[in-house]
Amino acid sequence: METILIKNATIVNEGCAFDGSVLVGGDFIISVYDSRRPLPAGLSASTVVDAAGLLLLPGVIDDHVHFREPGLTHKGSIASESAAAVAGGVTSFMDMPNTVPQTVSIEAWSRKMERASATSLSNYAFFVGATDNNITELQHIDRHRTPGVKLFMGASTGNMLVDSPETIRRIFGETGLLIAVHAEKEDIIRRNISVMKAEGSHFPIEAHPLVRSEEACYVATAEAIETACRTGARLHVLHVSTASELGLLDAKADIKDKPVTAEAAICHLLFADSDYATLGSRIKINPAVKSAADRDALRHALCSGKLDVVATDHAPHLLSEKTGDCLTAASGAPMIQHSLVAMLDMSSQGIIPLERVVALMSHRPAELYRIDRRGYIRPGYYADLTLIDPSAAWSVSEDNILYKCGWSPLENRRFRHAVRQTYVNGRLAYAGGTPLAHGRSMELRFLS
């Protein structure tokens, strides 16, 4: 069995940062050493990595990505976007169902699993999407192999809108699975468009948060939470984008005790509506990027516990598809290569503690979805690890972007932190600026 010793790192794990070393054997972490348990004299390993000056973190678990395969592979594929993932320290992802064909059956889900097993560099799982007529299919999902059901309570890319109250009640009440919702009230969005057209308004990109408004988000999230409380379903609210929605959420510390959990997407934490003037449709996403006050409230909620995880909603499009106004330009942005370094830079700026970044991006996703032995640096856990240089200033450019679509809304942004190495199940999957095909990914398994 090949062994790897990563020594002299600053390990950030379970609320602490300490100098230590980690011994990996095969897929798993064998031992964690620190000042209380120093390295044994004469300990040897097949490979020794001197990580002095580097941070060692558990690999990021991104619970919300759109890798575009099958059917939309001109934008991205499981192979291309998982390569960008490991370059960003993301060792596990959960992909959404709005592909072509849509992942709304066990057969379609199985085909995606097979494709990922052959091509993914990071660990993988796939949501099954809800529709108006697939409740029977959802009832037969293997909950140990699928993170949950994705429900669009608002139309978005690859329209899978479900807005029948009776259908929504049945999805919540009869599947027995976690329900992950895109919560925007479609009636309010349509009303906003009609009012603006009647007033003769134009629809520049800057109008996107007026069309997909705070009210549309708040009402849909409130309805989803009320339905979850009435049916006893586990609800996860994706990409919360407004301060008002935070008033609907609980700040319990233990994620296992929360029947309703919520996610912040990286775009809503980085950008505000003032950025439309310079970035335009590059930051057109659904739900819309809103005010600086909303952004700052979301950041605060990461520390207070009202928001439970940080994800990317990674959603690549060609730049040619991003042209048009706020009604016609494609919604979505590629983010997975840069989410961790962006959050670490927020930590350096005093916005959020470093240990909290690790909790939100690794520990808490593992707990929320009850993932088997991932998300922590612990003996017996899978060796999903990333080494970070905390003082390696660099800028995002076309030369270092790995997304298949070839662009990022973060181009020219300078980061202080850089990912140096990423290990997936104990295999080196990224090093020296290059994703490595000899890494070995696995499907994620979920405990009941």
C-alpha positions as CSV (number, residue, x, y, z in Angstrom):
1,M,0.0,0.0,0.0
2,E,1.4,3.4,-1.0
3,T,1.7,5.8,1.9
4,I,2.1,9.6,1.9
5,L,3.3,11.7,4.8
6,I,2.4,15.4,4.6
7,K,4.5,17.0,7.3
8,N,5.0,20.4,8.9
9,A,1.7,21.8,7.7
10,T,-0.6,24.2,9.5
11,I,-3.7,21.9,9.7
12,V,-7.1,23.7,9.8
13,N,-9.7,21.3,11.1
14,E,-12.6,21.0,13.5
15,G,-12.4,24.6,14.7
16,C,-8.6,24.6,15.3
17,A,-5.4,25.6,13.4
18,F,-2.3,23.7,14.6
19,D,1.1,22.7,13.3
20,G,1.1,19.0,12.4
21,S,1.4,16.1,10.0
22,V,-0.9,13.6,8.3
23,L,-0.1,10.1,7.3
24,V,-2.1,8.7,4.4
25,G,-2.3,5.0,3.4
26,G,-4.3,4.0,0.3
27,D,-7.6,5.8,0.3
28,F,-7.6,6.8,3.9
29,I,-6.0,9.0,6.6
30,I,-4.1,6.7,8.9
31,S,-2.9,9.2,11.6
32,V,-2.9,12.9,12.4
33,Y,0.1,14.2,14.4
34,D,0.4,17.4,16.4
35,S,2.3,18.7,19.4
36,R,0.4,16.4,21.7
37,R,1.1,13.4,19.4
38,P,4.4,14.1,17.6
39,L,5.7,12.1,14.7
40,P,7.3,8.8,15.8
41,A,11.0,8.6,15.3
42,G,11.9,6.8,12.1
43,L,8.4,7.0,10.6
44,S,8.7,6.4,6.9
45,A,6.4,6.7,3.9
46,S,6.5,6.0,0.2
47,T,6.2,9.8,-0.4
48,V,7.0,12.6,1.9
49,V,5.7,16.1,1.3
50,D,7.2,18.9,3.3
51,A,4.3,21.4,3.7
52,A,6.1,24.0,5.8
53,G,4.4,27.3,5.4
54,L,1.3,25.7,3.8
55,L,-2.2,25.2,5.1
56,L,-3.6,21.7,5.0
57,L,-7.4,21.6,4.8
58,P,-10.0,18.9,4.2
59,G,-11.1,18.9,0.6
60,V,-14.1,21.1,-0.2
61,I,-17.5,19.5,-0.8
62,D,-19.5,21.6,-3.2
63,D,-23.2,20.6,-3.0
64,H,-24.4,22.7,-6.0
65,V,-22.9,22.5,-9.4
66,H,-24.0,22.3,-13.0
67,F,-21.4,20.4,-15.0
68,R,-23.6,20.4,-18.1
69,E,-23.2,16.7,-19.1
70,P,-25.1,15.2,-20.8
71,G,-26.3,17.3,-23.7
72,L,-24.7,20.7,-23.0
73,T,-21.0,19.7,-23.2
74,H,-20.1,22.6,-25.4
75,K,-20.3,24.6,-22.1
76,G,-18.6,22.1,-19.8
77,S,-18.3,18.4,-19.1
78,I,-17.8,16.2,-16.0
79,A,-14.2,15.8,-17.1
80,S,-13.5,19.4,-17.7
81,E,-15.3,20.9,-14.7
82,S,-14.0,18.3,-12.3
83,A,-10.5,19.2,-13.4
84,A,-11.3,22.8,-12.5
85,A,-12.7,21.6,-9.2
86,V,-9.6,19.8,-8.1
87,A,-7.5,22.8,-9.2
88,G,-9.7,24.8,-6.7
89,G,-9.3,22.3,-3.9
90,V,-12.8,20.8,-4.4
91,T,-12.7,17.1,-3.9
92,S,-16.4,16.3,-4.0
93,F,-19.3,17.7,-6.0
94,M,-23.1,17.2,-6.2
95,D,-24.5,17.9,-9.7
96,M,-27.9,19.2,-10.6
97,P,-30.4,17.7,-13.0
98,N,-31.1,20.4,-15.6
99,T,-29.1,18.7,-18.3
100,V,-30.3,17.3,-21.7
101,P,-32.0,15.0,-21.1
102,Q,-33.0,16.1,-17.7
103,T,-32.0,13.8,-14.8
104,V,-35.6,13.0,-13.7
105,S,-35.4,9.2,-13.8
106,I,-33.3,6.6,-12.2
107,E,-32.2,5.5,-15.7
108,A,-30.9,9.0,-16.5
109,W,-29.2,9.3,-13.1
110,S,-27.5,5.9,-13.7
111,R,-26.1,7.1,-17.0
112,K,-24.6,10.2,-15.3
113,M,-23.1,8.0,-12.6
114,E,-21.5,5.7,-15.2
115,R,-20.0,8.7,-17.0
116,A,-18.6,10.2,-13.8
117,S,-17.0,6.9,-12.8
118,A,-15.1,7.0,-16.1
119,T,-14.1,10.7,-16.3
120,S,-14.4,12.6,-13.0
121,L,-11.3,13.7,-11.2
122,S,-13.3,14.5,-8.0
123,N,-15.8,12.5,-6.0
124,Y,-19.3,12.8,-7.3
125,A,-23.0,12.5,-6.7
126,F,-26.1,13.6,-8.7
127,F,-29.4,15.0,-7.6
128,V,-32.6,13.7,-9.3
129,G,-34.9,16.5,-10.4
130,A,-38.6,16.8,-9.5
131,T,-41.2,17.3,-12.2
132,D,-45.0,17.5,-12.2
133,N,-45.3,13.8,-12.9
134,N,-42.3,11.8,-11.6
135,I,-43.3,11.3,-8.0
136,T,-43.3,7.5,-8.4
137,E,-39.7,7.6,-9.7
138,L,-38.6,9.8,-6.8
139,Q,-40.0,7.3,-4.3
140,H,-37.6,4.6,-5.7
141,I,-34.4,6.6,-5.4
142,D,-31.6,4.9,-3.4
143,R,-31.0,7.4,-0.6
144,H,-27.6,6.0,0.1
145,R,-26.4,7.0,-3.4
146,T,-28.3,10.2,-4.1
147,P,-28.0,13.5,-2.1
148,G,-31.7,14.3,-2.6
149,V,-34.4,15.8,-4.9
150,K,-33.8,19.1,-6.7
151,L,-37.0,21.2,-6.9
152,F,-37.2,24.3,-9.0
153,M,-39.8,26.6,-7.4
154,G,-38.8,29.2,-10.0
155,A,-37.8,28.8,-13.7
156,S,-34.1,28.8,-14.5
157,T,-31.7,27.4,-17.1
158,G,-33.2,24.2,-18.6
159,N,-36.7,25.1,-17.3
160,M,-37.8,22.5,-14.8
161,L,-40.3,24.7,-13.0
162,V,-42.8,22.9,-10.6
163,D,-45.4,25.4,-9.3
164,S,-48.4,23.2,-8.6
165,P,-49.1,23.4,-4.8
166,E,-50.4,19.9,-4.8
167,T,-47.4,18.5,-6.6
168,I,-45.0,20.4,-4.3
169,R,-46.8,19.0,-1.3
170,R,-46.5,15.5,-2.5
171,I,-42.8,15.9,-3.3
172,F,-42.2,17.1,0.2
173,G,-44.4,14.6,1.9
174,E,-44.0,11.4,0.0
175,T,-40.3,11.0,-1.1
176,G,-38.6,10.7,2.3
177,L,-35.6,12.5,0.8
178,L,-33.9,15.8,1.4
179,I,-35.5,18.5,-0.8
180,A,-33.1,21.0,-2.3
181,V,-35.0,24.0,-3.6
182,H,-34.4,26.8,-6.0
183,A,-36.8,29.2,-4.4
184,E,-38.1,32.1,-6.5
185,K,-41.8,32.8,-6.9
186,E,-42.6,32.6,-10.6
187,D,-45.9,34.5,-10.4
188,I,-44.0,37.5,-8.9
189,I,-41.3,37.4,-11.5
190,R,-43.9,37.4,-14.3
191,R,-45.8,40.3,-12.6
192,N,-42.6,42.3,-12.4
193,I,-41.9,41.8,-16.1
194,S,-45.5,42.8,-17.0
195,V,-45.4,45.9,-14.9
196,M,-42.0,47.0,-16.3
197,K,-43.2,46.4,-19.9
198,A,-46.4,48.4,-19.3
199,E,-44.3,51.3,-18.0
200,G,-42.1,51.1,-21.1
201,S,-39.1,50.1,-19.2
202,H,-36.1,48.5,-20.8
203,F,-34.4,45.4,-19.4
204,P,-30.7,46.0,-19.1
205,I,-28.6,43.6,-17.0
206,E,-28.9,46.0,-14.1
207,A,-32.6,45.4,-14.0
208,H,-32.1,41.7,-13.2
209,P,-32.6,42.1,-9.4
210,L,-35.8,44.1,-10.1
211,V,-37.2,41.3,-12.3
212,R,-36.1,38.4,-10.0
213,S,-36.8,40.5,-7.0
214,E,-36.3,40.3,-3.2
215,E,-40.0,39.6,-2.9
216,A,-39.9,36.7,-5.3
217,C,-37.2,35.1,-3.3
218,Y,-38.7,35.8,0.1
219,V,-42.2,34.5,-0.7
220,A,-40.9,31.3,-2.3
221,T,-38.5,30.5,0.5
222,A,-41.3,31.2,3.1
223,E,-43.6,28.8,1.2
224,A,-41.0,26.1,1.0
225,I,-40.3,26.3,4.7
226,E,-44.0,26.3,5.6
227,T,-44.5,23.2,3.4
228,A,-41.4,21.5,5.0
229,C,-42.8,22.2,8.5
230,R,-46.2,20.9,7.6
231,T,-44.9,17.7,6.0
232,G,-41.9,17.0,8.1
233,A,-39.5,17.0,5.1
234,R,-35.9,17.9,5.3
235,L,-35.5,21.1,3.3
236,H,-32.3,22.7,2.0
237,V,-32.7,26.2,0.6
238,L,-30.2,26.8,-2.2
239,H,-28.4,30.1,-3.0
240,V,-30.1,32.4,-0.5
241,S,-29.6,35.9,-1.9
242,T,-31.5,38.4,0.3
243,A,-31.2,39.7,3.8
244,S,-35.0,39.3,4.2
245,E,-34.8,35.5,3.7
246,L,-32.4,35.2,6.6
247,G,-35.2,36.1,9.0
248,L,-36.9,32.8,8.1
249,L,-33.9,30.7,9.1
250,D,-32.7,29.2,12.4
251,A,-29.2,29.7,13.8
252,K,-28.9,26.4,15.7
253,A,-25.3,25.4,16.0
254,D,-25.8,21.6,15.4
255,I,-26.7,21.1,11.7
256,K,-28.1,17.6,12.6
257,D,-30.9,19.3,14.6
258,K,-32.0,21.6,11.7
259,P,-34.9,20.5,9.7
260,V,-34.3,23.5,7.4
261,T,-30.8,24.3,6.2
262,A,-29.6,26.9,3.8
263,E,-26.7,27.7,1.4
264,A,-24.9,30.7,0.2
265,A,-23.5,30.8,-3.3
266,I,-20.1,32.4,-3.8
267,C,-21.4,34.9,-6.4
268,H,-23.8,36.4,-3.8
269,L,-21.0,36.7,-1.3
270,L,-18.6,38.4,-3.7
271,F,-20.7,40.7,-5.8
272,A,-23.3,43.4,-5.4
273,D,-25.6,45.2,-7.8
274,S,-23.1,48.0,-8.3
275,D,-20.9,45.4,-10.1
276,Y,-23.3,45.0,-13.0
277,A,-21.9,48.3,-14.4
278,T,-18.5,46.7,-15.0
279,L,-19.2,43.0,-15.2
280,G,-22.6,43.0,-16.9
281,S,-24.0,39.6,-17.8
282,R,-21.0,37.8,-16.4
283,I,-22.7,38.1,-13.0
284,K,-26.2,37.4,-14.3
285,I,-27.2,34.4,-12.2
286,N,-30.5,33.2,-10.7
287,P,-31.4,34.3,-8.1
288,A,-30.0,37.7,-9.0
289,V,-27.0,39.3,-7.4
290,K,-28.7,42.0,-5.2
291,S,-27.6,44.9,-3.0
292,A,-24.4,45.4,-1.0
293,A,-26.6,45.3,2.1
294,D,-27.8,41.9,1.0
295,R,-24.3,40.7,0.3
296,D,-23.1,41.9,3.7
297,A,-26.0,40.3,5.5
298,L,-25.2,37.0,3.9
299,R,-21.6,37.2,5.0
300,H,-22.7,37.9,8.5
301,A,-25.1,35.0,8.4
302,L,-22.2,32.6,7.6
303,C,-20.7,33.5,11.0
304,S,-24.0,33.5,12.9
305,G,-25.1,30.0,11.7
306,K,-28.2,31.0,9.8
307,L,-26.4,29.9,6.6
308,D,-25.0,26.4,6.8
309,V,-22.8,25.8,3.7
310,V,-21.0,27.7,1.0
311,A,-21.3,26.3,-2.6
312,T,-20.7,27.7,-6.1
313,D,-23.8,27.1,-8.2
314,H,-21.1,26.6,-10.8
315,A,-22.9,27.1,-14.1
316,P,-20.8,27.6,-17.2
317,H,-22.0,29.2,-20.5
318,L,-20.2,30.3,-23.5
319,L,-19.7,34.1,-23.5
320,S,-21.7,34.2,-26.7
321,E,-24.7,32.8,-24.7
322,K,-24.2,35.6,-22.1
323,T,-25.1,38.3,-24.6
324,G,-28.4,40.1,-24.5
325,D,-30.5,41.9,-21.8
326,C,-31.6,40.6,-18.4
327,L,-34.4,38.6,-20.0
328,T,-32.4,37.0,-22.8
329,A,-28.8,36.6,-21.6
330,A,-28.0,33.1,-20.1
331,S,-28.0,33.0,-16.3
332,G,-25.0,31.3,-14.6
333,A,-21.3,31.7,-14.0
334,P,-18.3,29.3,-13.7
335,M,-16.9,29.5,-10.1
336,I,-15.7,26.2,-8.8
337,Q,-11.9,26.7,-9.5
338,H,-11.9,29.9,-7.5
339,S,-14.4,29.5,-4.6
340,L,-12.0,28.3,-2.0
341,V,-9.3,30.9,-2.6
342,A,-12.0,33.6,-2.7
343,M,-13.3,32.5,0.7
344,L,-9.8,32.3,2.2
345,D,-9.1,35.8,1.0
346,M,-12.3,36.9,2.8
347,S,-10.8,35.3,5.9
348,S,-7.6,37.3,5.4
349,Q,-9.7,40.5,5.2
350,G,-11.3,39.7,8.6
351,I,-14.8,39.0,7.1
352,I,-15.0,35.4,8.3
353,P,-12.7,33.3,10.5
354,L,-10.5,30.7,8.7
355,E,-11.8,27.9,10.8
356,R,-15.4,28.9,9.8
357,V,-14.5,28.8,6.1
358,V,-13.4,25.2,6.5
359,A,-16.6,24.3,8.4
360,L,-18.8,25.9,5.8
361,M,-17.1,24.3,2.8
362,S,-16.1,20.9,4.2
363,H,-17.4,19.9,7.6
364,R,-21.0,21.1,7.4
365,P,-21.7,19.8,3.9
366,A,-20.6,16.4,5.1
367,E,-22.9,16.6,8.1
368,L,-25.8,18.1,6.3
369,Y,-25.9,15.3,3.7
370,R,-24.6,12.7,6.1
371,I,-21.7,11.7,3.8
372,D,-19.8,8.7,4.7
373,R,-16.3,9.5,6.1
374,R,-15.6,12.8,4.4
375,G,-15.2,16.4,5.2
376,Y,-12.8,16.1,8.1
377,I,-9.1,15.4,8.7
378,R,-9.6,12.3,10.9
379,P,-8.0,8.9,11.1
380,G,-10.2,6.4,9.2
381,Y,-11.7,9.1,6.9
382,Y,-11.0,9.3,3.1
383,A,-7.9,11.3,2.4
384,D,-9.5,14.2,0.6
385,L,-7.1,17.0,1.3
386,T,-5.8,20.3,-0.2
387,L,-2.6,22.1,0.5
388,I,-2.9,25.9,0.3
389,D,-0.1,28.5,0.0
390,P,-1.4,31.5,2.1
391,S,1.1,34.0,0.6
392,A,1.2,33.3,-3.1
393,A,-0.3,36.3,-4.8
394,W,-1.7,35.6,-8.3
395,S,-4.3,36.9,-10.7
396,V,-7.1,35.1,-12.6
397,S,-6.4,35.2,-16.3
398,E,-7.2,33.3,-19.5
399,D,-3.9,31.4,-19.1
400,N,-4.9,29.8,-15.8
401,I,-8.7,29.3,-16.2
402,L,-9.6,25.6,-16.6
403,Y,-13.3,26.0,-17.2
404,K,-14.2,24.6,-20.7
405,C,-16.2,27.9,-21.4
406,G,-12.8,29.7,-21.0
407,W,-13.8,32.7,-18.9
408,S,-14.5,33.8,-15.3
409,P,-16.3,36.8,-13.7
410,L,-13.2,37.0,-11.6
411,E,-10.7,37.6,-14.4
412,N,-8.0,40.1,-13.3
413,R,-8.9,39.7,-9.7
414,R,-5.9,39.2,-7.5
415,F,-5.9,36.5,-4.8
416,R,-3.5,36.0,-1.9
417,H,-4.0,32.2,-1.5
418,A,-3.2,29.5,-4.1
419,V,-4.0,25.8,-4.2
420,R,-0.7,23.9,-4.4
421,Q,-1.9,20.2,-4.2
422,T,-5.2,18.4,-4.0
423,Y,-5.6,14.7,-3.0
424,V,-8.7,12.7,-3.8
425,N,-9.0,9.4,-1.9
426,G,-5.3,9.6,-1.1
427,R,-4.2,10.1,-4.7
428,L,-2.7,13.3,-6.0
429,A,-5.3,14.8,-8.3
430,Y,-3.8,18.3,-8.8
431,A,-0.2,19.6,-8.5
432,G,2.0,22.2,-10.2
433,G,-0.9,23.9,-11.8
434,T,-2.0,20.7,-13.6
435,P,-4.9,18.3,-12.9
436,L,-3.6,14.7,-12.9
437,A,-5.6,12.0,-14.6
438,H,-4.2,9.3,-12.3
439,G,-6.2,10.5,-9.3
440,R,-9.0,8.1,-8.4
441,S,-12.5,9.5,-7.7
442,M,-15.4,7.6,-6.1
443,E,-19.1,8.1,-5.8
444,L,-20.2,9.7,-2.6
445,R,-22.2,7.5,-0.2
446,F,-24.8,8.9,2.2
447,L,-25.7,7.5,5.6
448,S,-29.4,7.2,6.5
